[in-house]
Amino acid sequence: MIKEKHTKEMSENIPTIDLRIIKGNHFIANKKPKAFNNVFNKDIKKSKTQIIGSL
């Protein structure tokens, strides 16, 4: 696992990133599937839109 502090530092150096943190551990997708899927699905849709828009 990457510490939250380090995750935030890395995200500050990636201009296109939209950092979202869901509190939990390595099994967050298993323990909080609705929260994880909500964030994941929004990011996938956003990525697809950006890729299609750049063609």
All heavy atoms as atom14 arrays in JSON, in Angstrom:
{
  "sequence": "MIKEKHTKEMSENIPTIDLRIIKGNHFIANKKPKAFNNVFNKDIKKSKTQIIGSL",
  "atom14_mask": [
    [1, 1, 1, 1, 1, 1, 1, 1, 0, 0, 0, 0, 0, 0],
    [1, 1, 1, 1, 1, 1, 1, 1, 0, 0, 0, 0, 0, 0],
    [1, 1, 1, 1, 1, 1, 1, 1, 1, 0, 0, 0, 0, 0],
    [1, 1, 1, 1, 1, 1, 1, 1, 1, 0, 0, 0, 0, 0],
    [1, 1, 1, 1, 1, 1, 1, 1, 1, 0, 0, 0, 0, 0],
    [1, 1, 1, 1, 1, 1, 1, 1, 1, 1, 0, 0, 0, 0],
    [1, 1, 1, 1, 1, 1, 1, 0, 0, 0, 0, 0, 0, 0],
    [1, 1, 1, 1, 1, 1, 1, 1, 1, 0, 0, 0, 0, 0],
    [1, 1, 1, 1, 1, 1, 1, 1, 1, 0, 0, 0, 0, 0],
    [1, 1, 1, 1, 1, 1, 1, 1, 0, 0, 0, 0, 0, 0],
    [1, 1, 1, 1, 1, 1, 0, 0, 0, 0, 0, 0, 0, 0],
    [1, 1, 1, 1, 1, 1, 1, 1, 1, 0, 0, 0, 0, 0],
    [1, 1, 1, 1, 1, 1, 1, 1, 0, 0, 0, 0, 0, 0],
    [1, 1, 1, 1, 1, 1, 1, 1, 0, 0, 0, 0, 0, 0],
    [1, 1, 1, 1, 1, 1, 1, 0, 0, 0, 0, 0, 0, 0],
    [1, 1, 1, 1, 1, 1, 1, 0, 0, 0, 0, 0, 0, 0],
    [1, 1, 1, 1, 1, 1, 1, 1, 0, 0, 0, 0, 0, 0],
    [1, 1, 1, 1, 1, 1, 1, 1, 0, 0, 0, 0, 0, 0],
    [1, 1, 1, 1, 1, 1, 1, 1, 0, 0, 0, 0, 0, 0],
    [1, 1, 1, 1, 1, 1, 1, 1, 1, 1, 1, 0, 0, 0],
    [1, 1, 1, 1, 1, 1, 1, 1, 0, 0, 0, 0, 0, 0],
    [1, 1, 1, 1, 1, 1, 1, 1, 0, 0, 0, 0, 0, 0],
    [1, 1, 1, 1, 1, 1, 1, 1, 1, 0, 0, 0, 0, 0],
    [1, 1, 1, 1, 0, 0, 0, 0, 0, 0, 0, 0, 0, 0],
    [1, 1, 1, 1, 1, 1, 1, 1, 0, 0, 0, 0, 0, 0],
    [1, 1, 1, 1, 1, 1, 1, 1, 1, 1, 0, 0, 0, 0],
    [1, 1, 1, 1, 1, 1, 1, 1, 1, 1, 1, 0, 0, 0],
    [1, 1, 1, 1, 1, 1, 1, 1, 0, 0, 0, 0, 0, 0],
    [1, 1, 1, 1, 1, 0, 0, 0, 0, 0, 0, 0, 0, 0],
    [1, 1, 1, 1, 1, 1, 1, 1, 0, 0, 0, 0, 0, 0],
    [1, 1, 1, 1, 1, 1, 1, 1, 1, 0, 0, 0, 0, 0],
    [1, 1, 1, 1, 1, 1, 1, 1, 1, 0, 0, 0, 0, 0],
    [1, 1, 1, 1, 1, 1, 1, 0, 0, 0, 0, 0, 0, 0],
    [1, 1, 1, 1, 1, 1, 1, 1, 1, 0, 0, 0, 0, 0],
    [1, 1, 1, 1, 1, 0, 0, 0, 0, 0, 0, 0, 0, 0],
    [1, 1, 1, 1, 1, 1, 1, 1, 1, 1, 1, 0, 0, 0],
    [1, 1, 1, 1, 1, 1, 1, 1, 0, 0, 0, 0, 0, 0],
    [1, 1, 1, 1, 1, 1, 1, 1, 0, 0, 0, 0, 0, 0],
    [1, 1, 1, 1, 1, 1, 1, 0, 0, 0, 0, 0, 0, 0],
    [1, 1, 1, 1, 1, 1, 1, 1, 1, 1, 1, 0, 0, 0],
    [1, 1, 1, 1, 1, 1, 1, 1, 0, 0, 0, 0, 0, 0],
    [1, 1, 1, 1, 1, 1, 1, 1, 1, 0, 0, 0, 0, 0],
    [1, 1, 1, 1, 1, 1, 1, 1, 0, 0, 0, 0, 0, 0],
    [1, 1, 1, 1, 1, 1, 1, 1, 0, 0, 0, 0, 0, 0],
    [1, 1, 1, 1, 1, 1, 1, 1, 1, 0, 0, 0, 0, 0],
    [1, 1, 1, 1, 1, 1, 1, 1, 1, 0, 0, 0, 0, 0],
    [1, 1, 1, 1, 1, 1, 0, 0, 0, 0, 0, 0, 0, 0],
    [1, 1, 1, 1, 1, 1, 1, 1, 1, 0, 0, 0, 0, 0],
    [1, 1, 1, 1, 1, 1, 1, 0, 0, 0, 0, 0, 0, 0],
    [1, 1, 1, 1, 1, 1, 1, 1, 1, 0, 0, 0, 0, 0],
    [1, 1, 1, 1, 1, 1, 1, 1, 0, 0, 0, 0, 0, 0],
    [1, 1, 1, 1, 1, 1, 1, 1, 0, 0, 0, 0, 0, 0],
    [1, 1, 1, 1, 0, 0, 0, 0, 0, 0, 0, 0, 0, 0],
    [1, 1, 1, 1, 1, 1, 0, 0, 0, 0, 0, 0, 0, 0],
    [1, 1, 1, 1, 1, 1, 1, 1, 0, 0, 0, 0, 0, 0]
  ],
  "atom14_positions": [
    [[0.85, -1.18, 0.0], [0.0, 0.0, 0.0], [0.88, 1.24, 0.0], [1.92, 1.27, 0.64], [-0.89, 0.01, 1.23], [-1.91, -1.09, 1.32], [-3.5, -0.71, 0.61], [-4.01, 0.7, 1.52], [0.0, 0.0, 0.0], [0.0, 0.0, 0.0], [0.0, 0.0, 0.0], [0.0, 0.0, 0.0], [0.0, 0.0, 0.0], [0.0, 0.0, 0.0]],
    [[0.44, 2.23, -0.71], [1.12, 3.51, -0.75], [0.49, 4.41, 0.3], [-0.73, 4.48, 0.41], [1.0, 4.15, -2.15], [1.6, 3.23, -3.19], [1.65, 5.52, -2.18], [1.35, 3.67, -4.61], [0.0, 0.0, 0.0], [0.0, 0.0, 0.0], [0.0, 0.0, 0.0], [0.0, 0.0, 0.0], [0.0, 0.0, 0.0], [0.0, 0.0, 0.0]],
    [[1.33, 5.09, 1.05], [0.81, 5.99, 2.08], [0.02, 7.13, 1.42], [0.33, 7.57, 0.33], [1.94, 6.56, 2.91], [2.64, 5.53, 3.75], [3.72, 6.15, 4.59], [4.37, 5.08, 5.45], [5.37, 5.65, 6.35], [0.0, 0.0, 0.0], [0.0, 0.0, 0.0], [0.0, 0.0, 0.0], [0.0, 0.0, 0.0], [0.0, 0.0, 0.0]],
    [[-1.02, 7.59, 2.11], [-1.87, 8.65, 1.59], [-1.05, 9.9, 1.26], [-1.27, 10.53, 0.22], [-2.98, 8.99, 2.58], [-3.98, 9.98, 2.04], [-5.15, 10.2, 2.97], [-5.6, 9.23, 3.61], [-5.62, 11.35, 3.03], [0.0, 0.0, 0.0], [0.0, 0.0, 0.0], [0.0, 0.0, 0.0], [0.0, 0.0, 0.0], [0.0, 0.0, 0.0]],
    [[-0.1, 10.23, 2.1], [0.75, 11.39, 1.87], [1.48, 11.27, 0.54], [1.55, 12.21, -0.25], [1.76, 11.53, 3.01], [2.76, 12.63, 2.83], [3.78, 12.63, 3.95], [4.89, 13.64, 3.64], [5.97, 13.59, 4.59], [0.0, 0.0, 0.0], [0.0, 0.0, 0.0], [0.0, 0.0, 0.0], [0.0, 0.0, 0.0], [0.0, 0.0, 0.0]],
    [[2.02, 10.09, 0.26], [2.76, 9.88, -0.98], [1.82, 9.87, -2.19], [2.19, 10.37, -3.27], [3.55, 8.57, -0.9], [4.6, 8.6, 0.16], [4.98, 7.47, 0.85], [5.33, 9.62, 0.68], [5.9, 7.78, 1.74], [6.13, 9.08, 1.66], [0.0, 0.0, 0.0], [0.0, 0.0, 0.0], [0.0, 0.0, 0.0], [0.0, 0.0, 0.0]],
    [[0.65, 9.35, -2.01], [-0.35, 9.36, -3.09], [-0.68, 10.79, -3.48], [-0.74, 11.13, -4.66], [-1.62, 8.62, -2.64], [-1.29, 7.28, -2.31], [-2.68, 8.63, -3.73], [0.0, 0.0, 0.0], [0.0, 0.0, 0.0], [0.0, 0.0, 0.0], [0.0, 0.0, 0.0], [0.0, 0.0, 0.0], [0.0, 0.0, 0.0], [0.0, 0.0, 0.0]],
    [[-0.89, 11.64, -2.48], [-1.21, 13.04, -2.75], [-0.04, 13.75, -3.44], [-0.25, 14.53, -4.37], [-1.59, 13.76, -1.45], [-2.94, 13.33, -0.92], [-3.28, 14.02, 0.38], [-4.65, 13.58, 0.88], [-4.99, 14.2, 2.16], [0.0, 0.0, 0.0], [0.0, 0.0, 0.0], [0.0, 0.0, 0.0], [0.0, 0.0, 0.0], [0.0, 0.0, 0.0]],
    [[1.18, 13.47, -3.0], [2.35, 14.07, -3.61], [2.46, 13.67, -5.08], [2.75, 14.5, -5.94], [3.62, 13.67, -2.86], [3.76, 14.33, -1.51], [4.94, 13.81, -0.71], [5.69, 12.93, -1.19], [5.12, 14.29, 0.43], [0.0, 0.0, 0.0], [0.0, 0.0, 0.0], [0.0, 0.0, 0.0], [0.0, 0.0, 0.0], [0.0, 0.0, 0.0]],
    [[2.23, 12.39, -5.38], [2.3, 11.92, -6.76], [1.23, 12.57, -7.62], [1.47, 12.99, -8.75], [2.18, 10.39, -6.82], [3.4, 9.67, -6.33], [3.31, 7.89, -6.57], [2.14, 7.42, -5.32], [0.0, 0.0, 0.0], [0.0, 0.0, 0.0], [0.0, 0.0, 0.0], [0.0, 0.0, 0.0], [0.0, 0.0, 0.0], [0.0, 0.0, 0.0]],
    [[0.02, 12.67, -7.07], [-1.09, 13.23, -7.85], [-0.87, 14.71, -8.18], [-1.34, 15.19, -9.21], [-2.41, 13.04, -7.12], [-2.5, 13.93, -6.02], [0.0, 0.0, 0.0], [0.0, 0.0, 0.0], [0.0, 0.0, 0.0], [0.0, 0.0, 0.0], [0.0, 0.0, 0.0], [0.0, 0.0, 0.0], [0.0, 0.0, 0.0], [0.0, 0.0, 0.0]],
    [[-0.14, 15.41, -7.35], [0.14, 16.82, -7.6], [1.03, 17.01, -8.82], [1.08, 18.09, -9.41], [0.78, 17.46, -6.37], [-0.19, 17.6, -5.21], [0.48, 18.0, -3.9], [1.72, 18.17, -3.88], [-0.23, 18.12, -2.9], [0.0, 0.0, 0.0], [0.0, 0.0, 0.0], [0.0, 0.0, 0.0], [0.0, 0.0, 0.0], [0.0, 0.0, 0.0]],
    [[1.75, 15.97, -9.22], [2.66, 16.04, -10.36], [2.07, 15.48, -11.64], [2.77, 15.37, -12.65], [3.97, 15.33, -10.02], [4.73, 16.06, -8.93], [5.12, 17.2, -9.12], [4.9, 15.42, -7.79], [0.0, 0.0, 0.0], [0.0, 0.0, 0.0], [0.0, 0.0, 0.0], [0.0, 0.0, 0.0], [0.0, 0.0, 0.0], [0.0, 0.0, 0.0]],
    [[0.8, 15.11, -11.61], [0.12, 14.59, -12.8], [-1.05, 15.54, -13.07], [-2.08, 15.47, -12.41], [-0.37, 13.15, -12.59], [0.77, 12.24, -12.16], [-1.03, 12.63, -13.87], [0.36, 10.86, -11.72], [0.0, 0.0, 0.0], [0.0, 0.0, 0.0], [0.0, 0.0, 0.0], [0.0, 0.0, 0.0], [0.0, 0.0, 0.0], [0.0, 0.0, 0.0]],
    [[-0.89, 16.42, -14.05], [-1.9, 17.48, -14.26], [-3.3, 16.97, -14.61], [-4.28, 17.65, -14.31], [-1.33, 18.32, -15.4], [-0.28, 17.49, -16.02], [0.19, 16.5, -15.0], [0.0, 0.0, 0.0], [0.0, 0.0, 0.0], [0.0, 0.0, 0.0], [0.0, 0.0, 0.0], [0.0, 0.0, 0.0], [0.0, 0.0, 0.0], [0.0, 0.0, 0.0]],
    [[-3.42, 15.81, -15.21], [-4.74, 15.34, -15.62], [-5.43, 14.46, -14.59], [-6.53, 13.99, -14.83], [-4.63, 14.54, -16.94], [-3.71, 13.45, -16.73], [-4.14, 15.42, -18.07], [0.0, 0.0, 0.0], [0.0, 0.0, 0.0], [0.0, 0.0, 0.0], [0.0, 0.0, 0.0], [0.0, 0.0, 0.0], [0.0, 0.0, 0.0], [0.0, 0.0, 0.0]],
    [[-4.81, 14.27, -13.45], [-5.38, 13.34, -12.46], [-6.47, 14.02, -11.63], [-6.43, 15.21, -11.37], [-4.29, 12.78, -11.53], [-4.82, 11.55, -10.81], [-3.85, 13.79, -10.51], [-3.78, 10.55, -10.48], [0.0, 0.0, 0.0], [0.0, 0.0, 0.0], [0.0, 0.0, 0.0], [0.0, 0.0, 0.0], [0.0, 0.0, 0.0], [0.0, 0.0, 0.0]],
    [[-7.46, 13.24, -11.27], [-8.53, 13.68, -10.39], [-8.5, 12.72, -9.21], [-9.14, 11.67, -9.23], [-9.87, 13.62, -11.13], [-11.0, 14.2, -10.32], [-10.74, 14.85, -9.3], [-12.16, 14.0, -10.72], [0.0, 0.0, 0.0], [0.0, 0.0, 0.0], [0.0, 0.0, 0.0], [0.0, 0.0, 0.0], [0.0, 0.0, 0.0], [0.0, 0.0, 0.0]],
    [[-7.71, 13.05, -8.2], [-7.49, 12.14, -7.08], [-8.74, 12.0, -6.23], [-9.39, 12.97, -5.86], [-6.35, 12.67, -6.19], [-6.03, 11.86, -4.95], [-5.54, 10.46, -5.33], [-5.0, 12.56, -4.09], [0.0, 0.0, 0.0], [0.0, 0.0, 0.0], [0.0, 0.0, 0.0], [0.0, 0.0, 0.0], [0.0, 0.0, 0.0], [0.0, 0.0, 0.0]],
    [[-9.08, 10.75, -5.95], [-10.19, 10.43, -5.05], [-9.67, 9.39, -4.06], [-9.06, 8.41, -4.47], [-11.37, 9.85, -5.81], [-11.91, 10.77, -6.88], [-13.0, 10.03, -7.64], [-13.2, 10.53, -8.97], [-14.01, 11.52, -9.28], [-14.66, 12.13, -8.35], [-14.15, 11.91, -10.52], [0.0, 0.0, 0.0], [0.0, 0.0, 0.0], [0.0, 0.0, 0.0]],
    [[-9.92, 9.6, -2.8], [-9.47, 8.67, -1.77], [-10.68, 8.12, -1.03], [-11.5, 8.89, -0.51], [-8.5, 9.35, -0.79], [-7.23, 9.76, -1.54], [-8.18, 8.42, 0.38], [-6.22, 10.5, -0.72], [0.0, 0.0, 0.0], [0.0, 0.0, 0.0], [0.0, 0.0, 0.0], [0.0, 0.0, 0.0], [0.0, 0.0, 0.0], [0.0, 0.0, 0.0]],
    [[-10.79, 6.81, -1.02], [-11.83, 6.13, -0.26], [-11.12, 5.49, 0.93], [-10.22, 4.69, 0.75], [-12.54, 5.04, -1.09], [-13.15, 5.65, -2.36], [-13.61, 4.34, -0.26], [-13.68, 4.61, -3.33], [0.0, 0.0, 0.0], [0.0, 0.0, 0.0], [0.0, 0.0, 0.0], [0.0, 0.0, 0.0], [0.0, 0.0, 0.0], [0.0, 0.0, 0.0]],
    [[-11.49, 5.89, 2.12], [-10.83, 5.36, 3.32], [-11.04, 3.86, 3.43], [-12.14, 3.36, 3.18], [-11.37, 6.05, 4.59], [-11.08, 7.52, 4.64], [-9.61, 7.78, 4.81], [-9.35, 9.27, 4.89], [-7.94, 9.59, 4.91], [0.0, 0.0, 0.0], [0.0, 0.0, 0.0], [0.0, 0.0, 0.0], [0.0, 0.0, 0.0], [0.0, 0.0, 0.0]],
    [[-9.98, 3.16, 3.75], [-10.05, 1.71, 3.9], [-8.67, 1.11, 3.77], [-7.67, 1.78, 3.97], [0.0, 0.0, 0.0], [0.0, 0.0, 0.0], [0.0, 0.0, 0.0], [0.0, 0.0, 0.0], [0.0, 0.0, 0.0], [0.0, 0.0, 0.0], [0.0, 0.0, 0.0], [0.0, 0.0, 0.0], [0.0, 0.0, 0.0], [0.0, 0.0, 0.0]],
    [[-8.64, -0.15, 3.4], [-7.36, -0.84, 3.24], [-7.28, -1.45, 1.84], [-8.02, -1.06, 0.94], [-7.18, -1.89, 4.33], [-8.28, -2.94, 4.32], [-8.95, -3.15, 3.31], [-8.49, -3.57, 5.46], [0.0, 0.0, 0.0], [0.0, 0.0, 0.0], [0.0, 0.0, 0.0], [0.0, 0.0, 0.0], [0.0, 0.0, 0.0], [0.0, 0.0, 0.0]],
    [[-6.39, -2.4, 1.67], [-6.16, -3.03, 0.37], [-7.42, -3.68, -0.21], [-7.53, -3.86, -1.41], [-5.04, -4.05, 0.51], [-4.64, -4.7, -0.77], [-3.93, -4.03, -1.74], [-4.87, -5.93, -1.25], [-3.74, -4.83, -2.76], [-4.28, -5.99, -2.49], [0.0, 0.0, 0.0], [0.0, 0.0, 0.0], [0.0, 0.0, 0.0], [0.0, 0.0, 0.0]],
    [[-8.36, -4.01, 0.64], [-9.57, -4.71, 0.21], [-10.78, -3.79, 0.07], [-11.92, -4.22, 0.16], [-9.88, -5.85, 1.19], [-8.76, -6.84, 1.31], [-7.89, -6.79, 2.38], [-8.55, -7.78, 0.32], [-6.84, -7.68, 2.47], [-7.5, -8.69, 0.4], [-6.64, -8.63, 1.48], [0.0, 0.0, 0.0], [0.0, 0.0, 0.0], [0.0, 0.0, 0.0]],
    [[-10.53, -2.5, -0.18], [-11.61, -1.51, -0.22], [-12.67, -1.84, -1.26], [-13.86, -1.65, -1.02], [-11.04, -0.09, -0.43], [-12.12, 0.95, -0.14], [-10.48, 0.09, -1.82], [-12.56, 1.0, 1.28], [0.0, 0.0, 0.0], [0.0, 0.0, 0.0], [0.0, 0.0, 0.0], [0.0, 0.0, 0.0], [0.0, 0.0, 0.0], [0.0, 0.0, 0.0]],
    [[-12.26, -2.35, -2.4], [-13.24, -2.69, -3.46], [-14.17, -3.8, -3.0], [-15.33, -3.84, -3.4], [-12.52, -3.09, -4.74], [0.0, 0.0, 0.0], [0.0, 0.0, 0.0], [0.0, 0.0, 0.0], [0.0, 0.0, 0.0], [0.0, 0.0, 0.0], [0.0, 0.0, 0.0], [0.0, 0.0, 0.0], [0.0, 0.0, 0.0], [0.0, 0.0, 0.0]],
    [[-13.67, -4.66, -2.15], [-14.46, -5.77, -1.63], [-15.36, -5.33, -0.47], [-16.5, -5.77, -0.37], [-13.52, -6.87, -1.16], [-14.0, -8.24, -1.48], [-14.94, -8.41, -2.24], [-13.35, -9.24, -0.92], [0.0, 0.0, 0.0], [0.0, 0.0, 0.0], [0.0, 0.0, 0.0], [0.0, 0.0, 0.0], [0.0, 0.0, 0.0], [0.0, 0.0, 0.0]],
    [[-14.85, -4.45, 0.38], [-15.58, -4.04, 1.58], [-16.58, -2.91, 1.31], [-17.59, -2.81, 1.99], [-14.6, -3.62, 2.67], [-13.81, -4.79, 3.2], [-12.94, -4.38, 4.37], [-12.23, -5.59, 4.92], [-11.53, -5.31, 6.16], [0.0, 0.0, 0.0], [0.0, 0.0, 0.0], [0.0, 0.0, 0.0], [0.0, 0.0, 0.0], [0.0, 0.0, 0.0]],
    [[-16.28, -2.04, 0.35], [-17.17, -0.93, 0.02], [-17.36, -0.89, -1.5], [-16.97, 0.07, -2.17], [-16.57, 0.4, 0.5], [-16.45, 0.52, 2.0], [-15.94, 1.9, 2.38], [-15.83, 2.04, 3.89], [-15.3, 3.37, 4.26], [0.0, 0.0, 0.0], [0.0, 0.0, 0.0], [0.0, 0.0, 0.0], [0.0, 0.0, 0.0], [0.0, 0.0, 0.0]],
    [[-17.98, -1.92, -2.07], [-18.08, -2.01, -3.53], [-18.86, -0.87, -4.18], [-18.49, -0.41, -5.26], [-18.77, -3.35, -3.77], [-19.46, -3.68, -2.49], [-18.63, -3.06, -1.41], [0.0, 0.0, 0.0], [0.0, 0.0, 0.0], [0.0, 0.0, 0.0], [0.0, 0.0, 0.0], [0.0, 0.0, 0.0], [0.0, 0.0, 0.0], [0.0, 0.0, 0.0]],
    [[-19.91, -0.38, -3.54], [-20.69, 0.71, -4.14], [-19.85, 1.99, -4.25], [-19.85, 2.64, -5.29], [-21.97, 0.98, -3.35], [-23.01, -0.09, -3.54], [-24.28, 0.25, -2.81], [-25.31, -0.86, -3.0], [-26.57, -0.56, -2.32], [0.0, 0.0, 0.0], [0.0, 0.0, 0.0], [0.0, 0.0, 0.0], [0.0, 0.0, 0.0], [0.0, 0.0, 0.0]],
    [[-19.16, 2.33, -3.19], [-18.32, 3.54, -3.2], [-17.19, 3.39, -4.22], [-16.93, 4.3, -5.01], [-17.74, 3.79, -1.81], [0.0, 0.0, 0.0], [0.0, 0.0, 0.0], [0.0, 0.0, 0.0], [0.0, 0.0, 0.0], [0.0, 0.0, 0.0], [0.0, 0.0, 0.0], [0.0, 0.0, 0.0], [0.0, 0.0, 0.0], [0.0, 0.0, 0.0]],
    [[-16.54, 2.24, -4.22], [-15.44, 2.0, -5.15], [-15.93, 2.04, -6.6], [-15.34, 2.72, -7.45], [-14.77, 0.66, -4.86], [-13.65, 0.34, -5.8], [-12.38, 0.85, -5.58], [-13.87, -0.44, -6.92], [-11.34, 0.58, -6.46], [-12.85, -0.72, -7.81], [-11.57, -0.21, -7.57], [0.0, 0.0, 0.0], [0.0, 0.0, 0.0], [0.0, 0.0, 0.0]],
    [[-16.99, 1.33, -6.89], [-17.51, 1.28, -8.26], [-18.01, 2.64, -8.74], [-17.84, 2.97, -9.91], [-18.62, 0.23, -8.38], [-18.08, -1.18, -8.3], [-16.93, -1.43, -8.63], [-18.92, -2.1, -7.85], [0.0, 0.0, 0.0], [0.0, 0.0, 0.0], [0.0, 0.0, 0.0], [0.0, 0.0, 0.0], [0.0, 0.0, 0.0], [0.0, 0.0, 0.0]],
    [[-18.6, 3.41, -7.85], [-19.07, 4.74, -8.22], [-17.9, 5.6, -8.69], [-17.96, 6.22, -9.75], [-19.77, 5.39, -7.03], [-20.42, 6.7, -7.39], [-20.87, 6.89, -8.51], [-20.46, 7.6, -6.44], [0.0, 0.0, 0.0], [0.0, 0.0, 0.0], [0.0, 0.0, 0.0], [0.0, 0.0, 0.0], [0.0, 0.0, 0.0], [0.0, 0.0, 0.0]],
    [[-16.83, 5.62, -7.94], [-15.63, 6.4, -8.31], [-15.0, 5.82, -9.56], [-14.68, 6.54, -10.51], [-14.61, 6.41, -7.15], [-13.28, 6.97, -7.61], [-15.16, 7.22, -5.99], [0.0, 0.0, 0.0], [0.0, 0.0, 0.0], [0.0, 0.0, 0.0], [0.0, 0.0, 0.0], [0.0, 0.0, 0.0], [0.0, 0.0, 0.0], [0.0, 0.0, 0.0]],
    [[-14.83, 4.53, -9.61], [-14.19, 3.87, -10.75], [-14.97, 4.11, -12.04], [-14.4, 4.49, -13.06], [-14.07, 2.37, -10.47], [-13.35, 1.62, -11.56], [-11.98, 1.66, -11.64], [-14.06, 0.89, -12.49], [-11.31, 0.97, -12.64], [-13.41, 0.19, -13.5], [-12.03, 0.23, -13.56], [0.0, 0.0, 0.0], [0.0, 0.0, 0.0], [0.0, 0.0, 0.0]],
    [[-16.27, 3.92, -12.0], [-17.1, 4.09, -13.2], [-17.09, 5.54, -13.71], [-17.03, 5.77, -14.91], [-18.53, 3.62, -12.96], [-18.61, 2.12, -12.85], [-17.81, 1.4, -13.41], [-19.59, 1.64, -12.1], [0.0, 0.0, 0.0], [0.0, 0.0, 0.0], [0.0, 0.0, 0.0], [0.0, 0.0, 0.0], [0.0, 0.0, 0.0], [0.0, 0.0, 0.0]],
    [[-17.13, 6.5, -12.8], [-17.08, 7.91, -13.21], [-15.74, 8.2, -13.9], [-15.69, 8.91, -14.91], [-17.25, 8.83, -12.01], [-18.68, 8.95, -11.54], [-18.79, 9.9, -10.37], [-20.22, 9.98, -9.87], [-20.35, 10.86, -8.71], [0.0, 0.0, 0.0], [0.0, 0.0, 0.0], [0.0, 0.0, 0.0], [0.0, 0.0, 0.0], [0.0, 0.0, 0.0]],
    [[-14.66, 7.67, -13.36], [-13.34, 7.92, -13.94], [-13.19, 7.23, -15.29], [-12.6, 7.79, -16.21], [-12.23, 7.47, -12.99], [-12.1, 8.4, -11.79], [-12.61, 9.53, -11.85], [-11.48, 8.0, -10.8], [0.0, 0.0, 0.0], [0.0, 0.0, 0.0], [0.0, 0.0, 0.0], [0.0, 0.0, 0.0], [0.0, 0.0, 0.0], [0.0, 0.0, 0.0]],
    [[-13.74, 6.05, -15.44], [-13.67, 5.35, -16.74], [-14.44, 6.13, -17.79], [-13.97, 6.33, -18.9], [-14.21, 3.9, -16.61], [-13.26, 3.05, -15.79], [-14.46, 3.28, -17.98], [-11.9, 2.84, -16.4], [0.0, 0.0, 0.0], [0.0, 0.0, 0.0], [0.0, 0.0, 0.0], [0.0, 0.0, 0.0], [0.0, 0.0, 0.0], [0.0, 0.0, 0.0]],
    [[-15.63, 6.58, -17.45], [-16.44, 7.36, -18.4], [-15.7, 8.64, -18.79], [-15.68, 9.04, -19.95], [-17.8, 7.69, -17.81], [-18.72, 6.5, -17.74], [-20.04, 6.86, -17.08], [-20.9, 5.62, -16.9], [-22.13, 5.91, -16.17], [0.0, 0.0, 0.0], [0.0, 0.0, 0.0], [0.0, 0.0, 0.0], [0.0, 0.0, 0.0], [0.0, 0.0, 0.0]],
    [[-15.08, 9.3, -17.82], [-14.34, 10.53, -18.07], [-13.16, 10.24, -19.0], [-12.91, 10.97, -19.94], [-13.84, 11.12, -16.76], [-13.1, 12.42, -16.91], [-12.67, 12.94, -15.55], [-11.83, 14.18, -15.68], [-11.35, 14.65, -14.38], [0.0, 0.0, 0.0], [0.0, 0.0, 0.0], [0.0, 0.0, 0.0], [0.0, 0.0, 0.0], [0.0, 0.0, 0.0]],
    [[-12.45, 9.15, -18.76], [-11.3, 8.78, -19.59], [-11.73, 8.5, -21.01], [-11.07, 8.93, -21.96], [-10.59, 7.54, -19.01], [-10.04, 7.83, -17.77], [0.0, 0.0, 0.0], [0.0, 0.0, 0.0], [0.0, 0.0, 0.0], [0.0, 0.0, 0.0], [0.0, 0.0, 0.0], [0.0, 0.0, 0.0], [0.0, 0.0, 0.0], [0.0, 0.0, 0.0]],
    [[-12.82, 7.76, -21.18], [-13.31, 7.46, -22.53], [-13.68, 8.73, -23.28], [-13.39, 8.9, -24.45], [-14.52, 6.53, -22.47], [-14.17, 5.11, -22.12], [-15.43, 4.25, -22.09], [-15.12, 2.83, -21.72], [-16.33, 2.01, -21.67], [0.0, 0.0, 0.0], [0.0, 0.0, 0.0], [0.0, 0.0, 0.0], [0.0, 0.0, 0.0], [0.0, 0.0, 0.0]],
    [[-14.3, 9.68, -22.57], [-14.7, 10.94, -23.19], [-13.46, 11.71, -23.62], [-13.41, 12.27, -24.72], [-15.53, 11.78, -22.22], [-16.69, 11.05, -21.84], [-15.95, 13.1, -22.83], [0.0, 0.0, 0.0], [0.0, 0.0, 0.0], [0.0, 0.0, 0.0], [0.0, 0.0, 0.0], [0.0, 0.0, 0.0], [0.0, 0.0, 0.0], [0.0, 0.0, 0.0]],
    [[-12.44, 11.73, -22.79], [-11.21, 12.45, -23.12], [-10.51, 11.81, -24.31], [-10.01, 12.5, -25.19], [-10.27, 12.51, -21.92], [-10.76, 13.41, -20.82], [-9.91, 13.35, -19.58], [-9.12, 12.43, -19.38], [-10.08, 14.32, -18.71], [0.0, 0.0, 0.0], [0.0, 0.0, 0.0], [0.0, 0.0, 0.0], [0.0, 0.0, 0.0], [0.0, 0.0, 0.0]],
    [[-10.47, 10.5, -24.37], [-9.82, 9.8, -25.47], [-10.58, 10.05, -26.77], [-10.0, 10.4, -27.78], [-9.71, 8.29, -25.18], [-8.72, 8.07, -24.04], [-9.28, 7.52, -26.42], [-8.72, 6.66, -23.48], [0.0, 0.0, 0.0], [0.0, 0.0, 0.0], [0.0, 0.0, 0.0], [0.0, 0.0, 0.0], [0.0, 0.0, 0.0], [0.0, 0.0, 0.0]],
    [[-11.88, 9.88, -26.75], [-12.7, 10.09, -27.95], [-12.63, 11.55, -28.4], [-12.51, 11.84, -29.58], [-14.16, 9.66, -27.71], [-14.2, 8.13, -27.54], [-15.08, 10.1, -28.85], [-15.52, 7.59, -27.06], [0.0, 0.0, 0.0], [0.0, 0.0, 0.0], [0.0, 0.0, 0.0], [0.0, 0.0, 0.0], [0.0, 0.0, 0.0], [0.0, 0.0, 0.0]],
    [[-12.66, 12.46, -27.45], [-12.6, 13.87, -27.78], [-11.27, 14.3, -28.4], [-11.2, 15.28, -29.11], [0.0, 0.0, 0.0], [0.0, 0.0, 0.0], [0.0, 0.0, 0.0], [0.0, 0.0, 0.0], [0.0, 0.0, 0.0], [0.0, 0.0, 0.0], [0.0, 0.0, 0.0], [0.0, 0.0, 0.0], [0.0, 0.0, 0.0], [0.0, 0.0, 0.0]],
    [[-10.21, 13.53, -28.15], [-8.91, 13.9, -28.69], [-8.64, 13.28, -30.05], [-7.63, 13.57, -30.67], [-7.8, 13.48, -27.72], [-7.74, 12.06, -27.63], [0.0, 0.0, 0.0], [0.0, 0.0, 0.0], [0.0, 0.0, 0.0], [0.0, 0.0, 0.0], [0.0, 0.0, 0.0], [0.0, 0.0, 0.0], [0.0, 0.0, 0.0], [0.0, 0.0, 0.0]],
    [[-9.53, 12.43, -30.56], [-9.32, 11.8, -31.86], [-9.56, 12.75, -33.01], [-10.24, 13.67, -33.0], [-10.22, 10.58, -32.01], [-9.92, 9.44, -31.05], [-10.93, 8.31, -31.24], [-8.52, 8.9, -31.25], [0.0, 0.0, 0.0], [0.0, 0.0, 0.0], [0.0, 0.0, 0.0], [0.0, 0.0, 0.0], [0.0, 0.0, 0.0], [0.0, 0.0, 0.0]]
  ]
}
